[in-house]
Amino acid sequence: MERILSFLTELKENNNREWFEANRKEYLDVKKIFENFVVQLIEGISQFDKTIHNITVKDCTYRIYRDLRFSKDKTPYKTHLGAFVCPFGKKSGYSGYYFHIEPNTQSSFLSGGHQLITGSYRPTPKLLQSIREEIWTNGEQFVKNIKKAEGFSLIKEDALKKAPRGFPSDYKYIEYIKLKDYCLAKPIDDKFILNKNLIENTINEFRKTYDFNYMLNQAIEFVLEE
């Protein structure tokens, strides 16, 4: 992973096509290293989450090229690498396990940095409604699942100020129903990334979040299978 960190750090300082093309071979080597890691990540997660099967690296990873069509930031390349391991791949709509590596002095869900994230980010309105209804029915279990994910924190940014339509504002767990994203995040540092047991440590961390992820996917599956 040291080689990946070095490349991404340099890319952050030289985010232009000229530098990237001059260093394309290094990028392809780094990409291969990361993809080999993702193969192991998929295999490891599938050992405790049996919904993860028959997916490939391509199903979980993203292009390094940024979509500039609607962005004021015209830097052409992402300065991170990420893999989202979930049932049927990253475009399926299911909740899953996201590994994010990005050299940064800060580490939070919004500012970037290395992250381990489990959950559903920006679910569609139908999926969001189903997740909220699941929490309405099983709020106590939802809280227990969060607590089981020791070291992870529930992301609460951009929540609604009022209870969404159809849910009483005095419900015991209404603060969770106000959320727009349902994600647990754990910032990690270079020491974690460069540890020789990175893959084992990452799998063990994600294992803590299985019950949280499973509960979300029960709600999501109810919609997607209709």
Backbone as CSV, one residue per row, in Angstrom:
resi,resn,N_x,N_y,N_z,CA_x,CA_y,CA_z,C_x,C_y,C_z
1,MET,0.820,-1.224,0.000,0.000,0.000,0.000,0.854,1.276,0.000
2,GLU,2.103,1.143,0.373,2.968,2.325,0.405,3.092,2.946,-0.978
3,ARG,3.169,2.110,-1.976,3.279,2.603,-3.350,2.007,3.335,-3.774
4,ILE,0.871,2.834,-3.341,-0.402,3.497,-3.633,-0.459,4.862,-2.972
5,LEU,-0.085,4.913,-1.704,-0.092,6.186,-0.985,0.818,7.205,-1.652
6,SER,1.994,6.755,-2.057,2.958,7.654,-2.698,2.402,8.212,-4.004
7,PHE,1.785,7.341,-4.811,1.233,7.798,-6.089,0.096,8.795,-5.872
8,LEU,-0.821,8.490,-4.965,-1.969,9.365,-4.728,-1.528,10.709,-4.156
9,THR,-0.492,10.696,-3.333,0.028,11.947,-2.771,0.595,12.823,-3.876
10,GLU,1.352,12.219,-4.777,1.920,12.977,-5.899,0.824,13.456,-6.842
11,LEU,-0.176,12.621,-7.062,-1.286,13.006,-7.938,-2.029,14.213,-7.364
12,LYS,-2.163,14.237,-6.053,-2.849,15.360,-5.405,-2.117,16.670,-5.663
13,GLU,-0.809,16.590,-5.739,0.023,17.775,-5.955,0.188,18.108,-7.431
14,ASN,-0.166,17.152,-8.298,0.031,17.343,-9.748,-1.186,16.832,-10.508
15,ASN,-2.340,17.363,-10.157,-3.579,16.849,-10.736,-3.834,17.493,-12.097
16,ASN,-3.072,17.011,-13.082,-3.223,17.508,-14.447,-2.878,16.380,-15.420
17,ARG,-3.337,16.520,-16.639,-3.193,15.445,-17.623,-1.737,15.190,-18.006
18,GLU,-0.945,16.263,-18.053,0.451,16.110,-18.453,1.197,15.201,-17.468
19,TRP,1.031,15.484,-16.167,1.708,14.675,-15.154,1.181,13.251,-15.173
20,PHE,-0.131,13.107,-15.301,-0.731,11.774,-15.257,-0.234,10.915,-16.417
21,GLU,-0.205,11.483,-17.610,0.247,10.723,-18.771,1.708,10.333,-18.634
22,ALA,2.510,11.226,-18.048,3.929,10.912,-17.834,4.117,9.808,-16.803
23,ASN,3.108,9.617,-15.954,3.184,8.615,-14.890,2.133,7.519,-15.052
24,ARG,1.669,7.329,-16.263,0.606,6.355,-16.501,1.022,4.925,-16.129
25,LYS,2.259,4.566,-16.452,2.698,3.212,-16.105,2.630,2.981,-14.601
26,GLU,3.033,3.989,-13.807,2.963,3.848,-12.361,1.514,3.717,-11.915
27,TYR,0.620,4.483,-12.546,-0.796,4.371,-12.216,-1.309,2.961,-12.477
28,LEU,-0.956,2.385,-13.618,-1.431,1.043,-13.957,-0.890,0.009,-12.969
29,ASP,0.346,0.191,-12.526,0.913,-0.718,-11.520,0.171,-0.574,-10.190
30,VAL,-0.089,0.668,-9.789,-0.820,0.938,-8.541,-2.240,0.384,-8.622
31,LYS,-2.872,0.568,-9.761,-4.227,0.052,-9.979,-4.256,-1.469,-9.807
32,LYS,-3.255,-2.140,-10.323,-3.187,-3.597,-10.206,-2.995,-4.024,-8.750
33,ILE,-2.153,-3.307,-8.023,-1.946,-3.603,-6.595,-3.264,-3.475,-5.841
34,PHE,-3.996,-2.394,-6.117,-5.259,-2.168,-5.426,-6.281,-3.233,-5.801
35,GLU,-6.331,-3.593,-7.063,-7.292,-4.608,-7.497,-7.001,-5.961,-6.856
36,ASN,-5.741,-6.297,-6.672,-5.387,-7.540,-5.973,-5.867,-7.501,-4.528
37,PHE,-5.770,-6.319,-3.911,-6.283,-6.154,-2.554,-7.792,-6.356,-2.532
38,VAL,-8.490,-5.818,-3.514,-9.951,-5.917,-3.560,-10.398,-7.370,-3.742
39,VAL,-9.662,-8.136,-4.516,-9.965,-9.564,-4.658,-9.972,-10.236,-3.287
40,GLN,-8.955,-9.946,-2.495,-8.874,-10.522,-1.148,-9.982,-9.989,-0.250
41,LEU,-10.339,-8.715,-0.438,-11.393,-8.103,0.373,-12.743,-8.769,0.095
42,ILE,-13.041,-8.975,-1.171,-14.291,-9.654,-1.541,-14.337,-11.041,-0.922
43,GLU,-13.253,-11.774,-1.049,-13.194,-13.137,-0.510,-13.373,-13.126,1.003
44,GLY,-12.705,-12.190,1.677,-12.787,-12.126,3.131,-14.169,-11.765,3.629
45,ILE,-14.807,-10.784,3.003,-16.146,-10.375,3.423,-17.155,-11.481,3.162
46,SER,-16.963,-12.213,2.060,-17.905,-13.286,1.723,-17.893,-14.418,2.741
47,GLN,-16.849,-14.470,3.570,-16.775,-15.512,4.591,-17.774,-15.293,5.722
48,PHE,-18.102,-14.021,5.992,-19.085,-13.758,7.051,-20.389,-13.180,6.517
49,ASP,-20.406,-12.719,5.273,-21.635,-12.206,4.661,-21.890,-13.000,3.387
50,LYS,-22.779,-13.959,3.468,-23.002,-14.891,2.365,-23.757,-14.274,1.194
51,THR,-24.206,-13.028,1.343,-24.840,-12.357,0.209,-23.801,-11.853,-0.792
52,ILE,-22.539,-11.867,-0.390,-21.455,-11.431,-1.267,-20.927,-12.637,-2.027
53,HIS,-21.316,-12.767,-3.274,-20.853,-13.892,-4.079,-20.959,-13.536,-5.554
54,ASN,-20.081,-14.128,-6.333,-20.089,-13.948,-7.794,-19.955,-12.491,-8.225
55,ILE,-19.225,-11.686,-7.448,-18.935,-10.324,-7.896,-17.439,-10.213,-8.182
56,THR,-17.110,-9.318,-9.080,-15.731,-9.140,-9.517,-15.183,-7.810,-9.026
57,VAL,-13.893,-7.626,-9.222,-13.261,-6.354,-8.877,-13.934,-5.209,-9.624
58,LYS,-14.239,-5.423,-10.893,-14.885,-4.384,-11.701,-16.240,-3.989,-11.127
59,ASP,-16.937,-4.926,-10.501,-18.238,-4.643,-9.895,-18.115,-3.730,-8.674
60,CYS,-16.920,-3.624,-8.115,-16.730,-2.944,-6.824,-15.914,-1.663,-6.904
61,THR,-15.161,-1.475,-7.983,-14.227,-0.348,-8.054,-14.715,0.734,-9.017
62,TYR,-13.993,1.864,-9.004,-14.427,3.056,-9.734,-13.297,3.598,-10.614
63,ARG,-13.678,4.291,-11.667,-12.697,4.960,-12.526,-12.013,6.088,-11.768
64,ILE,-10.768,6.352,-12.110,-10.038,7.436,-11.457,-10.363,8.781,-12.095
65,TYR,-10.989,8.756,-13.256,-11.314,9.990,-13.969,-12.567,10.633,-13.387
66,ARG,-12.495,11.913,-13.103,-13.622,12.627,-12.527,-14.612,13.038,-13.613
67,ASP,-15.883,13.080,-13.272,-16.920,13.604,-14.159,-16.961,15.120,-13.967
68,LEU,-16.529,15.854,-14.973,-16.379,17.306,-14.849,-17.582,18.081,-15.376
69,ARG,-18.586,17.395,-15.863,-19.686,18.075,-16.562,-20.407,19.082,-15.687
70,PHE,-20.616,18.775,-14.431,-21.406,19.654,-13.574,-20.607,20.131,-12.360
71,SER,-19.302,20.099,-12.479,-18.444,20.448,-11.350,-17.661,21.731,-11.617
72,LYS,-17.574,22.578,-10.604,-16.739,23.773,-10.708,-15.261,23.407,-10.597
73,ASP,-14.982,22.311,-9.916,-13.618,21.812,-9.778,-13.255,21.040,-11.048
74,LYS,-12.331,21.557,-11.824,-11.987,20.953,-13.105,-10.728,20.092,-13.057
75,THR,-10.252,19.759,-11.859,-9.138,18.818,-11.801,-9.624,17.474,-12.337
76,PRO,-8.838,16.864,-13.240,-9.365,15.717,-14.003,-9.388,14.378,-13.281
77,TYR,-8.670,14.251,-12.157,-8.538,12.924,-11.562,-8.948,12.911,-10.087
78,LYS,-9.531,11.813,-9.681,-9.791,11.598,-8.260,-8.456,11.359,-7.558
79,THR,-8.366,11.765,-6.309,-7.125,11.560,-5.561,-7.307,10.475,-4.502
80,HIS,-8.203,9.544,-4.785,-8.433,8.421,-3.893,-8.733,7.168,-4.708
81,LEU,-8.667,6.036,-4.046,-9.125,4.776,-4.606,-10.132,4.187,-3.639
82,GLY,-11.172,3.589,-4.177,-12.206,3.039,-3.314,-12.795,1.764,-3.891
83,ALA,-13.331,0.936,-3.001,-14.011,-0.297,-3.425,-15.249,-0.488,-2.569
84,PHE,-16.392,-0.699,-3.220,-17.662,-0.900,-2.537,-18.123,-2.334,-2.767
85,VAL,-18.022,-3.149,-1.730,-18.367,-4.564,-1.821,-19.786,-4.755,-1.301
86,CYS,-20.697,-5.095,-2.203,-22.093,-5.287,-1.808,-22.739,-6.310,-2.726
87,PRO,-23.905,-6.842,-2.367,-24.554,-7.831,-3.220,-24.788,-7.301,-4.638
88,PHE,-24.355,-8.054,-5.636,-24.596,-7.756,-7.061,-23.834,-6.530,-7.563
89,GLY,-22.932,-5.973,-6.787,-22.095,-4.892,-7.275,-22.571,-3.500,-6.921
90,LYS,-21.699,-2.533,-7.151,-21.870,-1.163,-6.659,-23.089,-0.436,-7.211
91,LYS,-23.628,-0.861,-8.333,-24.776,-0.189,-8.930,-26.109,-0.843,-8.555
92,SER,-26.074,-1.827,-7.684,-27.265,-2.628,-7.397,-28.296,-1.928,-6.524
93,GLY,-27.843,-0.950,-5.709,-28.746,-0.303,-4.767,-28.659,-0.880,-3.368
94,TYR,-27.947,-1.996,-3.223,-27.817,-2.632,-1.913,-26.787,-1.912,-1.045
95,SER,-26.943,-2.070,0.251,-25.984,-1.590,1.227,-24.749,-2.485,1.192
96,GLY,-23.589,-1.934,1.578,-22.382,-2.739,1.527,-21.233,-2.163,2.326
97,TYR,-20.032,-2.610,1.990,-18.818,-2.299,2.735,-17.857,-1.531,1.812
98,TYR,-17.484,-0.332,2.229,-16.678,0.544,1.374,-15.316,0.811,1.994
99,PHE,-14.270,0.537,1.228,-12.891,0.820,1.634,-12.395,2.004,0.829
100,HIS,-11.898,3.040,1.522,-11.505,4.303,0.875,-10.104,4.669,1.316
101,ILE,-9.202,4.839,0.355,-7.838,5.244,0.663,-7.553,6.581,-0.023
102,GLU,-7.217,7.576,0.786,-6.996,8.930,0.275,-6.061,9.684,1.211
103,PRO,-4.834,9.945,0.774,-3.909,10.706,1.623,-4.502,12.050,1.991
104,ASN,-4.580,12.331,3.284,-5.218,13.549,3.753,-4.828,13.776,5.204
105,THR,-4.665,15.024,5.577,-4.326,15.307,6.970,-5.537,15.168,7.872
106,GLN,-6.744,15.209,7.285,-7.970,15.053,8.044,-8.590,13.705,7.713
107,SER,-9.444,13.238,8.602,-10.136,11.973,8.371,-11.551,12.064,8.898
108,SER,-12.472,12.424,8.043,-13.883,12.399,8.394,-14.676,12.084,7.145
109,PHE,-15.935,11.742,7.321,-16.765,11.303,6.212,-16.850,12.376,5.123
110,LEU,-16.839,13.636,5.517,-17.007,14.708,4.548,-15.690,15.260,4.025
111,SER,-14.625,15.198,4.816,-13.378,15.838,4.410,-12.433,14.898,3.682
112,GLY,-12.737,13.603,3.654,-11.849,12.674,2.989,-10.953,11.960,3.976
113,GLY,-9.818,11.463,3.493,-8.949,10.664,4.327,-9.298,9.189,4.216
114,HIS,-8.451,8.337,4.757,-8.712,6.904,4.727,-9.962,6.594,5.549
115,GLN,-10.806,5.717,5.021,-12.069,5.411,5.694,-12.465,3.953,5.497
116,LEU,-13.122,3.414,6.497,-13.911,2.196,6.347,-15.363,2.606,6.567
117,ILE,-16.225,2.294,5.621,-17.627,2.719,5.710,-18.536,1.537,5.388
118,THR,-19.566,1.378,6.184,-20.588,0.366,5.909,-21.945,1.052,5.820
119,GLY,-22.747,0.685,4.829,-24.101,1.219,4.791,-24.585,1.590,3.412
120,SER,-25.586,2.456,3.416,-26.248,2.901,2.192,-26.157,4.415,2.098
121,TYR,-25.447,4.910,1.081,-25.259,6.344,0.885,-26.200,6.831,-0.216
122,ARG,-26.990,7.834,0.101,-27.955,8.425,-0.828,-28.883,7.379,-1.459
123,PRO,-29.584,6.597,-0.629,-30.552,5.647,-1.192,-31.669,6.380,-1.919
124,THR,-32.262,5.731,-2.899,-33.381,6.318,-3.636,-34.552,6.534,-2.671
125,PRO,-35.502,7.390,-3.035,-36.642,7.646,-2.134,-37.358,6.379,-1.669
126,LYS,-37.568,5.417,-2.558,-38.262,4.187,-2.165,-37.433,3.369,-1.182
127,LEU,-36.128,3.306,-1.436,-35.255,2.559,-0.527,-35.158,3.264,0.819
128,LEU,-35.072,4.586,0.776,-34.995,5.367,2.011,-36.248,5.159,2.857
129,GLN,-37.396,5.177,2.205,-38.653,4.965,2.927,-38.683,3.584,3.575
130,SER,-38.224,2.577,2.855,-38.236,1.224,3.387,-37.288,1.087,4.582
131,ILE,-36.112,1.722,4.498,-35.166,1.691,5.623,-35.788,2.366,6.839
132,ARG,-36.422,3.497,6.630,-37.061,4.206,7.748,-38.173,3.362,8.377
133,GLU,-38.930,2.679,7.545,-39.999,1.824,8.078,-39.419,0.663,8.874
134,GLU,-38.269,0.167,8.447,-37.604,-0.909,9.193,-37.176,-0.420,10.574
135,ILE,-36.663,0.794,10.630,-36.252,1.367,11.915,-37.477,1.640,12.777
136,TRP,-38.561,2.065,12.159,-39.807,2.296,12.891,-40.278,1.008,13.564
137,THR,-40.106,-0.107,12.863,-40.544,-1.397,13.387,-39.537,-1.992,14.373
138,ASN,-38.258,-1.778,14.096,-37.210,-2.428,14.886,-36.148,-1.441,15.344
139,GLY,-36.578,-0.321,15.902,-35.655,0.725,16.329,-34.645,0.270,17.362
140,GLU,-35.102,-0.524,18.308,-34.196,-0.987,19.369,-33.085,-1.862,18.788
141,GLN,-33.433,-2.715,17.847,-32.429,-3.571,17.222,-31.460,-2.747,16.394
142,PHE,-31.951,-1.712,15.728,-31.100,-0.827,14.946,-30.022,-0.203,15.838
143,VAL,-30.412,0.258,16.999,-29.463,0.860,17.939,-28.459,-0.186,18.417
144,LYS,-28.916,-1.384,18.688,-28.021,-2.458,19.116,-26.987,-2.764,18.038
145,ASN,-27.421,-2.735,16.777,-26.501,-3.019,15.673,-25.418,-1.956,15.552
146,ILE,-25.782,-0.716,15.811,-24.790,0.361,15.803,-23.759,0.123,16.905
147,LYS,-24.224,-0.239,18.074,-23.330,-0.463,19.216,-22.393,-1.645,18.984
148,LYS,-22.877,-2.643,18.245,-22.033,-3.801,17.945,-20.836,-3.408,17.084
149,ALA,-20.991,-2.368,16.294,-19.919,-1.930,15.387,-18.938,-1.032,16.142
150,GLU,-18.248,-1.630,17.083,-17.333,-0.874,17.952,-16.260,-0.172,17.125
151,GLY,-16.071,1.128,17.404,-15.081,1.914,16.681,-15.645,2.666,15.496
152,PHE,-16.864,2.319,15.080,-17.536,3.014,13.982,-18.526,4.035,14.553
153,SER,-18.788,5.079,13.784,-19.753,6.105,14.187,-20.818,6.253,13.113
154,LEU,-22.048,6.488,13.538,-23.139,6.723,12.600,-23.009,8.120,12.015
155,ILE,-23.071,8.219,10.692,-22.992,9.514,10.021,-24.337,10.232,10.149
156,LYS,-24.313,11.443,10.685,-25.563,12.166,10.931,-25.653,13.478,10.163
157,GLU,-24.677,13.774,9.294,-24.726,15.004,8.518,-25.948,15.034,7.586
158,ASP,-26.445,16.226,7.350,-27.513,16.442,6.364,-28.814,15.733,6.727
159,ALA,-29.086,15.575,8.016,-30.348,14.961,8.434,-31.491,15.960,8.337
160,LEU,-32.708,15.459,8.259,-33.881,16.333,8.262,-34.017,17.027,9.613
161,LYS,-34.573,18.227,9.602,-34.808,18.943,10.853,-36.103,18.485,11.520
162,LYS,-37.048,18.030,10.698,-38.330,17.560,11.214,-38.552,16.102,10.811
163,ALA,-39.435,15.455,11.513,-39.747,14.062,11.186,-40.332,13.979,9.775
164,PRO,-39.910,12.998,8.980,-40.492,12.856,7.637,-41.969,12.489,7.721
165,ARG,-42.680,12.795,6.669,-44.122,12.560,6.635,-44.443,11.094,6.944
166,GLY,-45.410,10.898,7.823,-45.848,9.551,8.170,-45.234,8.994,9.429
167,PHE,-44.284,9.731,10.008,-43.635,9.263,11.227,-43.844,10.285,12.341
168,PRO,-44.331,9.853,13.508,-44.586,10.792,14.612,-43.292,11.356,15.186
169,SER,-43.297,12.644,15.471,-42.090,13.316,15.957,-41.692,12.860,17.356
170,ASP,-42.610,12.241,18.100,-42.289,11.809,19.458,-41.841,10.343,19.526
171,TYR,-41.616,9.726,18.356,-41.128,8.345,18.348,-39.743,8.294,18.989
172,LYS,-39.503,7.287,19.796,-38.276,7.182,20.580,-37.012,7.279,19.725
173,TYR,-37.064,6.715,18.525,-35.875,6.685,17.669,-36.025,7.576,16.438
174,ILE,-36.778,8.647,16.572,-37.061,9.512,15.421,-35.801,10.144,14.841
175,GLU,-34.772,10.369,15.656,-33.539,10.975,15.144,-32.888,10.096,14.083
176,TYR,-33.064,8.796,14.199,-32.510,7.891,13.195,-33.364,7.898,11.927
177,ILE,-34.644,8.096,12.079,-35.536,8.132,10.918,-35.353,9.423,10.118
178,LYS,-34.827,10.463,10.738,-34.582,11.736,10.047,-33.368,11.673,9.117
179,LEU,-32.551,10.649,9.229,-31.337,10.566,8.421,-31.656,10.396,6.937
180,LYS,-30.757,10.900,6.091,-30.880,10.708,4.644,-29.919,9.629,4.139
181,ASP,-28.840,9.419,4.903,-27.883,8.359,4.618,-27.849,7.430,5.827
182,TYR,-27.564,6.174,5.573,-27.448,5.217,6.674,-26.082,4.536,6.572
183,CYS,-25.102,5.214,7.159,-23.714,4.767,7.050,-23.010,4.808,8.399
184,LEU,-22.205,3.790,8.648,-21.268,3.780,9.761,-19.879,4.010,9.188
185,ALA,-19.101,4.880,9.815,-17.772,5.196,9.292,-16.714,5.086,10.383
186,LYS,-15.546,4.644,9.964,-14.393,4.593,10.864,-13.185,5.173,10.134
187,PRO,-12.729,6.360,10.531,-11.495,6.890,9.946,-10.311,6.014,10.348
188,ILE,-9.415,5.773,9.418,-8.203,5.017,9.694,-7.005,5.842,9.233
189,ASP,-5.815,5.483,9.686,-4.635,6.290,9.386,-3.619,5.506,8.564
190,ASP,-2.493,6.163,8.255,-1.449,5.511,7.463,-0.934,4.250,8.149
191,LYS,-0.867,4.285,9.467,-0.385,3.126,10.213,-1.273,1.917,9.946
192,PHE,-2.581,2.124,9.912,-3.527,1.050,9.612,-3.322,0.567,8.174
193,ILE,-3.200,1.522,7.230,-3.068,1.197,5.817,-1.781,0.417,5.541
194,LEU,-0.695,0.783,6.219,0.614,0.192,5.938,0.913,-1.046,6.772
195,ASN,0.001,-1.418,7.652,0.201,-2.608,8.472,0.237,-3.857,7.583
196,LYS,1.139,-4.764,7.866,1.270,-5.972,7.048,0.016,-6.839,7.107
197,ASN,-0.804,-6.643,8.119,-2.047,-7.406,8.260,-3.265,-6.588,7.824
198,LEU,-3.055,-5.694,6.878,-4.136,-4.789,6.449,-5.397,-5.551,6.059
199,ILE,-5.283,-6.564,5.237,-6.485,-7.241,4.752,-7.223,-7.917,5.902
200,GLU,-6.497,-8.582,6.788,-7.137,-9.233,7.929,-7.787,-8.210,8.854
201,ASN,-7.081,-7.107,9.104,-7.614,-6.075,9.991,-8.864,-5.428,9.400
202,THR,-8.847,-5.191,8.097,-10.001,-4.576,7.432,-11.214,-5.500,7.493
203,ILE,-11.005,-6.759,7.216,-12.106,-7.730,7.260,-12.677,-7.826,8.671
204,ASN,-11.804,-7.843,9.671,-12.268,-7.920,11.062,-13.081,-6.699,11.463
205,GLU,-12.684,-5.528,10.958,-13.445,-4.303,11.250,-14.820,-4.366,10.582
206,PHE,-14.854,-4.748,9.323,-16.133,-4.827,8.623,-17.051,-5.892,9.238
207,ARG,-16.464,-6.934,9.768,-17.255,-7.991,10.389,-18.133,-7.422,11.521
208,LYS,-17.630,-6.415,12.232,-18.372,-5.795,13.333,-19.658,-5.123,12.843
209,THR,-19.682,-4.753,11.565,-20.806,-3.991,11.026,-21.815,-4.865,10.282
210,TYR,-21.605,-6.175,10.325,-22.461,-7.066,9.540,-23.936,-6.924,9.894
211,ASP,-24.266,-6.916,11.187,-25.672,-6.854,11.593,-26.331,-5.554,11.140
212,PHE,-25.593,-4.455,11.207,-26.099,-3.167,10.728,-26.404,-3.252,9.230
213,ASN,-25.464,-3.783,8.480,-25.608,-3.879,7.035,-26.741,-4.838,6.654
214,TYR,-26.830,-5.954,7.376,-27.857,-6.952,7.093,-29.257,-6.366,7.286
215,MET,-29.429,-5.590,8.342,-30.733,-4.989,8.606,-31.131,-4.018,7.497
216,LEU,-30.179,-3.224,7.040,-30.473,-2.303,5.929,-30.861,-3.083,4.679
217,ASN,-30.128,-4.139,4.394,-30.399,-4.890,3.164,-31.705,-5.662,3.217
218,GLN,-32.173,-5.998,4.394,-33.508,-6.591,4.492,-34.559,-5.603,3.994
219,ALA,-34.406,-4.341,4.410,-35.344,-3.294,3.978,-35.185,-2.997,2.491
220,ILE,-33.946,-2.954,2.023,-33.668,-2.650,0.623,-34.170,-3.768,-0.283
221,GLU,-33.935,-5.014,0.128,-34.355,-6.159,-0.670,-35.872,-6.190,-0.848
222,PHE,-36.593,-5.777,0.163,-38.057,-5.753,0.107,-38.527,-4.910,-1.071
223,VAL,-37.811,-3.794,-1.332,-38.171,-2.905,-2.450,-37.659,-3.447,-3.779
224,LEU,-36.405,-3.852,-3.807,-35.781,-4.252,-5.065,-36.370,-5.526,-5.646
225,GLU,-36.963,-6.356,-4.792,-37.540,-7.607,-5.297,-39.006,-7.490,-5.673
226,GLU,-39.587,-6.283,-5.477,-40.987,-6.095,-5.853,-41.164,-6.170,-7.361
